[in-house]
Amino acid sequence: MSNPVDKSAITGQSIRQYLTCLAPGDVGEYVLLPGDPARCDRTAKYLEDARLVANNREHRTFTGTYKGLTVSVTSTGMGCPSAAIATEELCNAGAKVFIRIGSTAAIQDEIRVGDLIVSTGSMKNEGTSRFFVPDSFPAVPDFDLTALLLSTAREMSEVSVHYGIGSTDDSFYGETPEFIDRLVSYGCINLEMEASGVFTVAHRKGCRAAAIFGCSANLKTSELYYADGTPESGNQKLVDAWEQEIQIALETFYRFHQQQV
């Protein structure tokens, strides 16, 4: 009788990873996690000596330095399944500290398009994390990293910075008005699709993770730009928020590392 395969043993820390195509030495201990592969190129321009080290499926990775600190950026793709894969394989390749840099829709009145949001936790409206922990186990970021991310954002940002608990959802188009109203009543401040998977996998792997988002829309006040096509063509405030969150996240990595040495 054959035995089931242990995937975690096969994709250990000594080999090139199956889906990200990353091997030990390809990435630094500090990694930024955008969803869109194109935002890896946007992020790489802030790194010195940035080089493309892997590009497979939705996972595109650059590695360079920021103020002498080795930093990588890897795209997760959309949704928790691919975000969890990226996080797990990055951990196997040597990464230890993550900041998700993404877009999000706000669901509270005071948040405007182009504002920044720092996550203090995520409601798990997705199915990936239950492969790792029970549904009752919370999806929360690392406290020290998040506190530093928030303080750095408040210092550096040119727009309003908010923080709170959001919702990580499996379906972009399944977020109906009734669904949104329910989350608003819980006090959730935003909706996105990857944070709880990143938080959960990083915790299980003994790593640290945090998340900062640029607000792309407000689904409660109907401040929307979806009909205008790509962000570059109709939502300059979001593009500006991406640029700010990248710089804030990089500076957070540098300051966090300085605290550890």
C-alpha positions in Angstrom: 0.0 0.0 0.0 1.4 3.4 -1.0 1.7 6.3 1.3 0.3 9.8 0.6 2.8 12.4 -0.5 4.0 15.0 2.0 4.3 18.1 -0.2 5.9 20.1 2.6 8.8 17.7 2.7 9.2 17.8 -1.1 9.2 21.6 -1.3 11.6 22.1 1.7 14.3 24.8 2.0 17.0 23.2 0.0 15.4 23.1 -3.5 14.0 25.5 -6.1 10.3 26.1 -5.3 7.7 24.6 -7.6 5.5 27.5 -8.4 7.5 30.7 -7.7 10.6 29.1 -9.1 12.7 30.6 -6.2 15.7 29.0 -4.6 17.6 29.8 -1.5 19.7 32.9 -2.2 17.2 34.4 -4.7 15.4 36.5 -2.1 16.2 38.6 0.9 14.7 38.1 4.4 12.4 41.1 3.7 9.7 40.8 0.9 7.0 43.1 -0.4 3.9 41.3 -1.7 1.8 43.1 -4.3 -1.0 41.2 -6.1 -0.3 42.4 -9.6 3.0 41.3 -11.3 3.2 44.7 -13.0 3.5 46.3 -9.5 6.7 44.3 -9.0 8.2 46.4 -11.8 6.8 49.6 -10.1 8.4 48.6 -6.8 11.7 47.5 -8.3 12.5 51.1 -9.3 12.9 52.0 -5.6 15.5 49.3 -5.1 19.2 49.6 -5.9 20.6 47.0 -8.3 17.2 45.3 -8.7 17.3 42.2 -10.8 14.6 39.9 -12.0 15.2 36.5 -10.3 12.1 34.6 -11.2 8.9 34.9 -13.3 6.5 32.1 -13.4 2.7 32.2 -13.6 1.4 35.1 -11.5 4.6 35.1 -9.4 7.2 37.7 -10.5 10.2 38.4 -8.3 12.8 41.1 -8.1 15.6 41.3 -5.6 17.7 44.4 -4.8 18.7 46.6 -1.9 17.2 49.5 0.0 19.6 51.5 2.2 21.9 48.5 2.1 19.2 46.0 3.2 18.4 43.2 0.8 14.8 43.4 -0.2 12.7 41.3 -2.6 9.2 41.9 -4.2 7.1 39.0 -5.3 3.6 39.2 -6.8 1.0 36.9 -5.2 -1.7 37.0 -7.9 -5.3 37.5 -6.9 -6.9 35.6 -4.0 -5.7 33.6 -1.0 -4.8 30.4 -2.8 -2.0 31.9 -4.8 -1.1 34.4 -2.0 -0.7 31.5 0.4 1.5 29.6 -2.1 3.7 32.6 -2.7 4.1 33.2 1.1 4.9 29.5 1.8 7.4 29.2 -1.0 9.1 32.5 -0.1 9.5 31.3 3.5 11.1 28.1 2.2 13.5 30.2 0.1 14.6 32.2 3.2 12.2 35.1 3.5 11.2 36.0 7.1 9.3 39.4 7.1 6.5 40.3 4.7 4.4 43.4 4.0 1.5 43.1 1.6 1.2 46.2 -0.5 -2.2 46.2 -2.3 -5.4 47.9 -3.3 -8.6 47.7 -1.3 -12.2 49.0 -1.3 -13.2 50.9 1.8 -16.6 50.4 3.5 -16.6 53.3 6.0 -17.7 56.8 5.3 -14.5 58.6 6.4 -12.1 56.8 4.0 -11.6 58.4 0.6 -10.1 57.0 -2.6 -6.3 57.4 -2.4 -6.1 57.1 1.4 -4.0 54.5 3.0 -5.2 51.7 5.3 -3.0 49.6 7.6 -4.5 46.2 8.6 -4.8 45.2 12.3 -6.6 42.0 11.4 -8.7 40.3 8.7 -12.1 38.5 8.8 -11.6 35.2 7.0 -14.3 35.2 4.3 -12.1 32.8 2.3 -11.5 29.1 2.3 -7.7 28.8 2.1 -6.7 29.5 5.7 -8.8 26.6 7.0 -6.2 24.3 5.4 -3.8 25.6 8.0 -5.8 26.6 11.1 -9.4 26.2 12.4 -11.9 28.9 11.3 -11.9 30.2 14.9 -8.2 31.0 14.7 -7.8 34.7 14.0 -5.9 36.1 11.0 -3.8 38.9 12.5 -0.6 40.6 11.4 2.6 40.7 13.5 2.1 43.4 16.2 5.6 44.9 16.2 5.8 45.1 12.4 2.3 46.6 12.2 2.9 49.2 14.8 6.0 50.3 13.0 4.3 50.3 9.7 1.5 52.5 11.0 3.8 55.0 12.7 5.9 55.2 9.5 2.9 55.7 7.3 1.6 58.5 9.6 5.0 60.2 9.3 5.6 59.8 5.6 2.1 59.8 4.0 0.7 62.8 2.2 -2.9 61.5 2.6 -5.0 60.2 5.5 -3.9 57.0 7.1 -6.5 54.6 8.6 -6.2 51.4 10.5 -8.6 48.6 11.5 -10.0 45.2 10.8 -10.9 44.3 7.2 -12.4 41.4 5.3 -10.5 39.0 3.0 -13.0 37.7 0.5 -12.9 34.9 -2.1 -15.2 36.6 -4.6 -14.7 40.1 -6.1 -18.2 40.1 -7.6 -19.8 38.2 -4.7 -19.6 41.3 -2.5 -23.3 42.2 -2.8 -24.9 45.2 -1.1 -26.3 42.9 1.6 -22.9 41.4 2.2 -21.3 44.9 2.4 -24.0 46.1 4.8 -23.3 43.2 7.1 -19.6 43.9 7.2 -20.2 47.6 7.8 -22.3 46.6 10.8 -19.4 44.6 12.2 -17.1 47.6 12.0 -14.9 46.3 9.2 -13.2 49.1 7.3 -12.2 47.5 4.0 -12.4 44.6 1.6 -9.6 42.8 -0.2 -8.6 39.3 -1.2 -5.2 38.2 0.1 -4.3 39.4 3.6 -5.8 36.6 5.8 -4.0 34.0 3.7 -0.7 35.9 4.0 -1.1 36.4 7.8 -2.0 32.8 8.4 0.7 31.2 6.4 3.4 33.6 7.8 2.3 32.8 11.3 2.4 29.0 10.8 5.9 29.3 9.2 7.2 31.3 12.1 7.5 34.5 10.0 6.2 38.1 10.4 3.6 39.8 8.2 1.8 43.1 7.9 -0.3 44.8 5.3 -0.9 48.3 3.9 -3.4 49.2 1.2 -4.2 52.1 -1.1 -8.0 52.7 -1.3 -9.3 52.1 -4.8 -13.0 52.8 -4.1 -15.5 53.3 -1.3 -18.4 50.8 -1.7 -20.4 52.6 1.0 -20.2 56.1 -0.3 -20.1 55.0 -4.0 -16.9 56.8 -4.7 -16.0 54.5 -7.6 -13.7 54.5 -10.6 -14.3 51.0 -11.9 -16.0 52.1 -15.1 -12.9 54.0 -16.1 -10.8 51.0 -16.9 -7.3 50.5 -15.6 -6.2 52.6 -12.6 -3.7 54.4 -14.8 -6.5 55.6 -17.1 -9.0 56.7 -14.5 -7.8 56.6 -10.9 -4.6 58.6 -10.4 -5.3 58.8 -6.6 -4.9 55.0 -6.4 -1.7 55.1 -8.5 -0.3 57.8 -6.1 -1.3 55.6 -3.1 0.6 52.7 -4.6 3.7 54.8 -4.9 3.4 56.0 -1.3 2.8 52.6 0.2 5.8 51.1 -1.5 8.0 53.8 -0.1 6.5 53.5 3.4 6.8 49.7 3.4 10.5 49.9 2.3 11.3 52.4 5.0 9.4 50.2 7.6 11.6 47.2 6.6 14.7 49.3 7.1 13.6 50.6 10.5 12.5 47.2 11.6 15.8 45.7 10.7 17.6 48.4 12.6 15.6 47.5 15.7 16.6 43.9 15.4 20.4 44.3 15.1 
